[in-house]
Amino acid sequence: MWRQLTLFVRAAPAVSVQFDFYTSTNGTAITNIDYLPVTQTITFNPGQSDVGVLIPIINNGLIEGNTTVGLVLSNAIGTLLYSPSNALLTIIDTNARTRAV
C-alpha cells in the first residue's frame, strides 16, 4: 500500500526550487516492518505550488496500534527552508480488531 503526501508551498516559485525529502526514525513505526524508507529530491518548478510524494506502507498483519514515521525536508536550493521542516505521518493500524462485549 502507498500513502501519497502532497507538499505545498505558500506561493508558487518564479524559479525552480529543490528540497531533500526523507523519512526518519523519529517515530514509533519500524523501518522495513511498518514502512519502507524514502529519500528523494523534491523539485517545485516555476508556477508549481504542490508536489506529490509516495510513502510505501507495509501491512504486516500485526495488531500493534497506530504508529508514526518522521518526515523531514532539508537542504533547500533556490529558497529558504523555515521551521518546522519536519512532521509526523500516522500509519493507521488496519489490523486492529474490535472485541464483542
MDTraj code that builds the backbone (N, CA, C; nanometers):
import mdtraj as md
import numpy as np

residues = "MET TRP ARG GLN LEU THR LEU PHE VAL ARG ALA ALA PRO ALA VAL SER VAL GLN PHE ASP PHE TYR THR SER THR ASN GLY THR ALA ILE THR ASN ILE ASP TYR LEU PRO VAL THR GLN THR ILE THR PHE ASN PRO GLY GLN SER ASP VAL GLY VAL LEU ILE PRO ILE ILE ASN ASN GLY LEU ILE GLU GLY ASN THR THR VAL GLY LEU VAL LEU SER ASN ALA ILE GLY THR LEU LEU TYR SER PRO SER ASN ALA LEU LEU THR ILE ILE ASP THR ASN ALA ARG THR ARG ALA VAL".split()
xyz = np.array([
    [0.0846, -0.1167, 0.0000],
    [0.0000, 0.0000, 0.0000],
    [0.0898, 0.1238, 0.0000],
    [0.0455, 0.2253, -0.0662],
    [0.1191, 0.3510, -0.0722],
    [0.0360, 0.4603, -0.0081],
    [0.1041, 0.5504, 0.0572],
    [0.0393, 0.6698, 0.1119],
    [0.0948, 0.7886, 0.0359],
    [0.0081, 0.8613, -0.0342],
    [0.0551, 0.9785, -0.1067],
    [0.0413, 1.1012, -0.0187],
    [0.1505, 1.1744, -0.0069],
    [0.1517, 1.3021, 0.0620],
    [0.1628, 1.4103, -0.0430],
    [0.1001, 1.5223, -0.0191],
    [0.1138, 1.6356, -0.1088],
    [0.1828, 1.7473, -0.0333],
    [0.2954, 1.7920, -0.0852],
    [0.3700, 1.9028, -0.0264],
    [0.3290, 2.0302, -0.0981],
    [0.3020, 2.1354, -0.0203],
    [0.2584, 2.2633, -0.0756],
    [0.3578, 2.3721, -0.0395],
    [0.3704, 2.4710, -0.1263],
    [0.4427, 2.5948, -0.0943],
    [0.3385, 2.7064, -0.0871],
    [0.3667, 2.8077, -0.0064],
    [0.2707, 2.9175, 0.0113],
    [0.2454, 2.9922, -0.1187],
    [0.3506, 3.0156, -0.1940],
    [0.3387, 3.0850, -0.3234],
    [0.4233, 3.0092, -0.4247],
    [0.3678, 2.9872, -0.5415],
    [0.4421, 2.9166, -0.6459],
    [0.5696, 2.9946, -0.6786],
    [0.6835, 2.9248, -0.6890],
    [0.8100, 2.9941, -0.7130],
    [0.8223, 3.0471, -0.8560],
    [0.9022, 3.1507, -0.8704],
    [0.9304, 3.2066, -1.0032],
    [1.0431, 3.1301, -1.0711],
    [1.1255, 3.0627, -0.9918],
    [1.2349, 2.9792, -1.0425],
    [1.2246, 2.8433, -0.9757],
    [1.2912, 2.7427, -1.0300],
    [1.2892, 2.6097, -0.9692],
    [1.3550, 2.6113, -0.8317],
    [1.2918, 2.5413, -0.7369],
    [1.3496, 2.5244, -0.6037],
    [1.3477, 2.3755, -0.5705],
    [1.4449, 2.3342, -0.4885],
    [1.4555, 2.1929, -0.4530],
    [1.4729, 2.1760, -0.3033],
    [1.4276, 2.0591, -0.2556],
    [1.4458, 2.0171, -0.1172],
    [1.4800, 1.8693, -0.1177],
    [1.5557, 1.8268, -0.0195],
    [1.5709, 1.6840, 0.0049],
    [1.4574, 1.6432, 0.0975],
    [1.3925, 1.5327, 0.0654],
    [1.2836, 1.4786, 0.1461],
    [1.3233, 1.3389, 0.1887],
    [1.3025, 1.3064, 0.3161],
    [1.3288, 1.1694, 0.3595],
    [1.2459, 1.1334, 0.4812],
    [1.2236, 1.0020, 0.4959],
    [1.1598, 0.9501, 0.6160],
    [1.2684, 0.9320, 0.7201],
    [1.2316, 0.9487, 0.8463],
    [1.3299, 0.9324, 0.9537],
    [1.2773, 0.8341, 1.0560],
    [1.3612, 0.7953, 1.1473],
    [1.3222, 0.7015, 1.2519],
    [1.2674, 0.7733, 1.3745],
    [1.2338, 0.9022, 1.3613],
    [1.1793, 0.9793, 1.4729],
    [1.0299, 0.9555, 1.4870],
    [0.9931, 0.8331, 1.5074],
    [0.8535, 0.7953, 1.5259],
    [0.8488, 0.6566, 1.5865],
    [0.7298, 0.6011, 1.5961],
    [0.7145, 0.4690, 1.6579],
    [0.7130, 0.3565, 1.5553],
    [0.6978, 0.3895, 1.4269],
    [0.6981, 0.2874, 1.3211],
    [0.8399, 0.2349, 1.3009],
    [0.8491, 0.1102, 1.2582],
    [0.9787, 0.0451, 1.2384],
    [1.0057, 0.0311, 1.0886],
    [1.1214, 0.0822, 1.0456],
    [1.1621, 0.0746, 0.9060],
    [1.1648, -0.0709, 0.8605],
    [1.1161, -0.0972, 0.7410],
    [1.1109, -0.2288, 0.6768],
    [1.0135, -0.3260, 0.7432],
    [0.9427, -0.2808, 0.8464],
    [0.8361, -0.3622, 0.9079],
    [0.7027, -0.2899, 0.8909],
    [0.7021, -0.1591, 0.9164],
    [0.5803, -0.0791, 0.9031],
    [0.5797, 0.0061, 0.7759],
    [0.6962, 0.0422, 0.7263],
    [0.7072, 0.1253, 0.6066],
    [0.8444, 0.1043, 0.5441],
    [0.8575, 0.1423, 0.4177],
    [0.9875, 0.1394, 0.3508],
    [1.0423, 0.2814, 0.3487],
    [1.1708, 0.2981, 0.3748],
    [1.2276, 0.4326, 0.3793],
    [1.2255, 0.5000, 0.2418],
    [1.2132, 0.6321, 0.2451],
    [1.2103, 0.7124, 0.1232],
    [1.3122, 0.8239, 0.1371],
    [1.3935, 0.8414, 0.0344],
    [1.4853, 0.9549, 0.0248],
    [1.4793, 1.0026, -0.1193],
    [1.4419, 1.1283, -0.1388],
    [1.4365, 1.1801, -0.2751],
    [1.4485, 1.3320, -0.2750],
    [1.4829, 1.3848, -0.3906],
    [1.4883, 1.5287, -0.4090],
    [1.3553, 1.5728, -0.4675],
    [1.2946, 1.6727, -0.4038],
    [1.1670, 1.7285, -0.4483],
    [1.1954, 1.8583, -0.5233],
    [1.1373, 1.8735, -0.6412],
    [1.1547, 1.9960, -0.7194],
    [1.0199, 2.0618, -0.7428],
    [1.0132, 2.1905, -0.7089],
    [0.8994, 2.2741, -0.7454],
    [0.9442, 2.3576, -0.8645],
    [0.8826, 2.3358, -0.9789],
    [0.9160, 2.4133, -1.0987],
    [0.8437, 2.5474, -1.0947],
    [0.8877, 2.6456, -1.1752],
    [0.8206, 2.7756, -1.1758],
    [0.6692, 2.7618, -1.1949],
    [0.5933, 2.8276, -1.1073],
    [0.4481, 2.8236, -1.1147],
    [0.3834, 2.7040, -1.0474],
    [0.4615, 2.6079, -1.0008],
    [0.4088, 2.4864, -0.9389],
    [0.3976, 2.5066, -0.7878],
    [0.2808, 2.4776, -0.7298],
    [0.2617, 2.5007, -0.5867],
    [0.2480, 2.3727, -0.5048],
    [0.2421, 2.2555, -0.5718],
    [0.2338, 2.1306, -0.4962],
    [0.3068, 2.0182, -0.5688],
    [0.3573, 1.9233, -0.4888],
    [0.4293, 1.8066, -0.5400],
    [0.3864, 1.6862, -0.4569],
    [0.3641, 1.5724, -0.5223],
    [0.3276, 1.4502, -0.4517],
    [0.4496, 1.3655, -0.4184],
    [0.4429, 1.3004, -0.3022],
    [0.5472, 1.2087, -0.2572],
    [0.4777, 1.0800, -0.2138],
    [0.5311, 0.9650, -0.2546],
    [0.4728, 0.8368, -0.2167],
    [0.5541, 0.7718, -0.1054],
    [0.4840, 0.7258, -0.0008],
    [0.5474, 0.6532, 0.1098],
    [0.4923, 0.5107, 0.1067],
    [0.5773, 0.4089, 0.0882],
    [0.5280, 0.2708, 0.0899],
    [0.4998, 0.2247, 0.2331],
    [0.3746, 0.1868, 0.2581],
    [0.3308, 0.1393, 0.3891],
    [0.3168, -0.0128, 0.3809],
    [0.3682, -0.0835, 0.4803],
    [0.3628, -0.2297, 0.4817],
    [0.2497, -0.2749, 0.5746],
    [0.1572, -0.3535, 0.5211],
    [0.0547, -0.4145, 0.6053],
    [0.1137, -0.5445, 0.6577],
    [0.1707, -0.5385, 0.7777],
    [0.2447, -0.6523, 0.8313],
    [0.1573, -0.7526, 0.9047],
    [0.0268, -0.7274, 0.9136],
    [-0.0634, -0.8219, 0.9775],
    [-0.0611, -0.8191, 1.1287],
    [0.0229, -0.7354, 1.1876],
    [0.0330, -0.7274, 1.3334],
    [-0.0697, -0.6297, 1.3903],
    [-0.1265, -0.6649, 1.5034],
    [-0.2138, -0.5723, 1.5751],
    [-0.1246, -0.4977, 1.6721],
    [-0.0887, -0.3762, 1.6375],
    [0.0081, -0.3007, 1.7168],
    [-0.0365, -0.1587, 1.7471],
    [-0.1531, -0.1222, 1.7017],
    [-0.1981, 0.0163, 1.7191],
    [-0.1366, 0.1052, 1.6119],
    [-0.1778, 0.2307, 1.6117],
    [-0.1239, 0.3255, 1.5145],
    [0.0225, 0.3542, 1.5450],
    [0.1002, 0.3768, 1.4406],
    [0.2415, 0.4103, 1.4562],
    [0.2705, 0.5363, 1.3758],
    [0.3856, 0.5962, 1.4003],
    [0.4211, 0.7201, 1.3298],
    [0.5588, 0.7077, 1.2668],
    [0.5768, 0.7812, 1.1592],
    [0.7067, 0.7880, 1.0920],
    [0.7409, 0.9355, 1.0724],
    [0.8664, 0.9704, 1.0966],
    [0.9110, 1.1080, 1.0799],
    [0.9315, 1.1429, 0.9332],
    [0.8982, 1.2654, 0.8972],
    [0.9176, 1.3183, 0.7621],
    [1.0012, 1.4443, 0.7739],
    [1.1026, 1.4576, 0.6888],
    [1.1958, 1.5695, 0.7008],
    [1.2210, 1.6335, 0.5648],
    [1.2236, 1.7666, 0.5623],
    [1.2721, 1.8433, 0.4475],
    [1.4034, 1.9076, 0.4884],
    [1.5020, 1.9073, 0.3979],
    [1.6319, 1.9683, 0.4289],
    [1.6977, 2.0151, 0.2998],
    [1.8123, 2.0804, 0.3139],
    [1.8970, 2.1203, 0.2006],
    [1.8217, 2.1940, 0.0900],
    [1.7573, 2.3037, 0.1262],
    [1.6839, 2.3829, 0.0276],
    [1.7805, 2.4475, -0.0719],
    [1.7440, 2.4436, -0.1993],
    [1.8205, 2.5086, -0.3051],
    [1.7262, 2.6038, -0.3778],
    [1.7640, 2.7306, -0.3850],
    [1.6838, 2.8297, -0.4540],
    [1.5823, 2.8999, -0.3663],
    [1.5787, 2.8657, -0.2378],
    [1.4842, 2.9264, -0.1442],
    [1.5328, 2.9019, -0.0024],
    [1.4605, 2.9531, 0.0930],
    [1.4894, 2.9284, 0.2344],
    [1.3927, 2.8238, 0.2872],
    [1.4381, 2.7483, 0.3837],
    [1.3545, 2.6472, 0.4481],
    [1.3261, 2.6946, 0.5888],
    [1.2003, 2.7189, 0.6193],
    [1.1609, 2.7688, 0.7506],
    [1.1134, 2.6553, 0.8403],
    [1.1102, 2.6808, 0.9692],
    [1.0599, 2.5829, 1.0650],
    [0.9076, 2.5886, 1.0670],
    [0.8404, 2.4789, 1.0886],
    [0.9014, 2.3477, 1.1051],
    [0.9331, 2.2858, 0.9687],
    [1.0395, 2.2123, 0.9619],
    [1.0761, 2.1439, 0.8377],
    [1.0635, 1.9929, 0.8551],
    [0.9897, 1.9535, 0.9586],
    [0.9647, 1.8116, 0.9808],
    [0.8197, 1.7919, 1.0252],
    [0.7729, 1.6682, 1.0156],
    [0.6352, 1.6353, 1.0528],
    [0.6296, 1.4867, 1.0860],
    [0.5166, 1.4432, 1.1384],
    [0.4926, 1.3015, 1.1641],
    [0.3762, 1.2547, 1.0782],
    [0.3928, 1.1382, 1.0179],
    [0.2860, 1.0720, 0.9436],
    [0.2341, 0.9590, 1.0318],
    [0.1040, 0.9551, 1.0554],
    [0.0452, 0.8464, 1.1343],
    [0.0013, 0.7350, 1.0410],
    [0.0479, 0.6144, 1.0710],
    [0.0076, 0.4945, 0.9974],
    [-0.1043, 0.4306, 1.0794],
    [-0.2243, 0.4270, 1.0235],
    [-0.3402, 0.3711, 1.0937],
    [-0.3325, 0.2185, 1.0884],
    [-0.3451, 0.1552, 1.2048],
    [-0.3413, 0.0094, 1.2132],
    [-0.4748, -0.0462, 1.1653],
    [-0.4760, -0.1013, 1.0447],
    [-0.5990, -0.1575, 0.9889],
    [-0.6218, -0.3011, 1.0353],
    [-0.5286, -0.3548, 1.1137],
    [-0.5437, -0.4921, 1.1629],
    [-0.6102, -0.4981, 1.2994],
    [-0.6328, -0.3831, 1.3626],
    [-0.6956, -0.3809, 1.4952],
    [-0.8362, -0.4393, 1.4839],
    [-0.8671, -0.5242, 1.5766],
    [-0.9983, -0.5876, 1.5766],
    [-1.0798, -0.5355, 1.6950],
    [-1.2088, -0.5255, 1.6740],
    [-1.2975, -0.4823, 1.7809],
    [-1.3513, -0.6063, 1.8505],
    [-1.3424, -0.6061, 1.9834],
    [-1.3952, -0.7180, 2.0606],
    [-1.5450, -0.7007, 2.0835],
    [-1.6161, -0.8104, 2.0729],
    [-1.7575, -0.8080, 2.1067],
    [-1.7698, -0.8112, 2.2590],
    [-1.8596, -0.7304, 2.3110],
    [-1.8787, -0.7259, 2.4585],
    [-2.0087, -0.7906, 2.4941],
])
top = md.Topology()
chain = top.add_chain()
for i, resn in enumerate(residues, 1):
    res = top.add_residue(resn, chain, resSeq=i)
    for name in ("N", "CA", "C"):
        top.add_atom(name, md.element.get_by_symbol(name[0]), res)
traj = md.Trajectory(xyz[None], top)
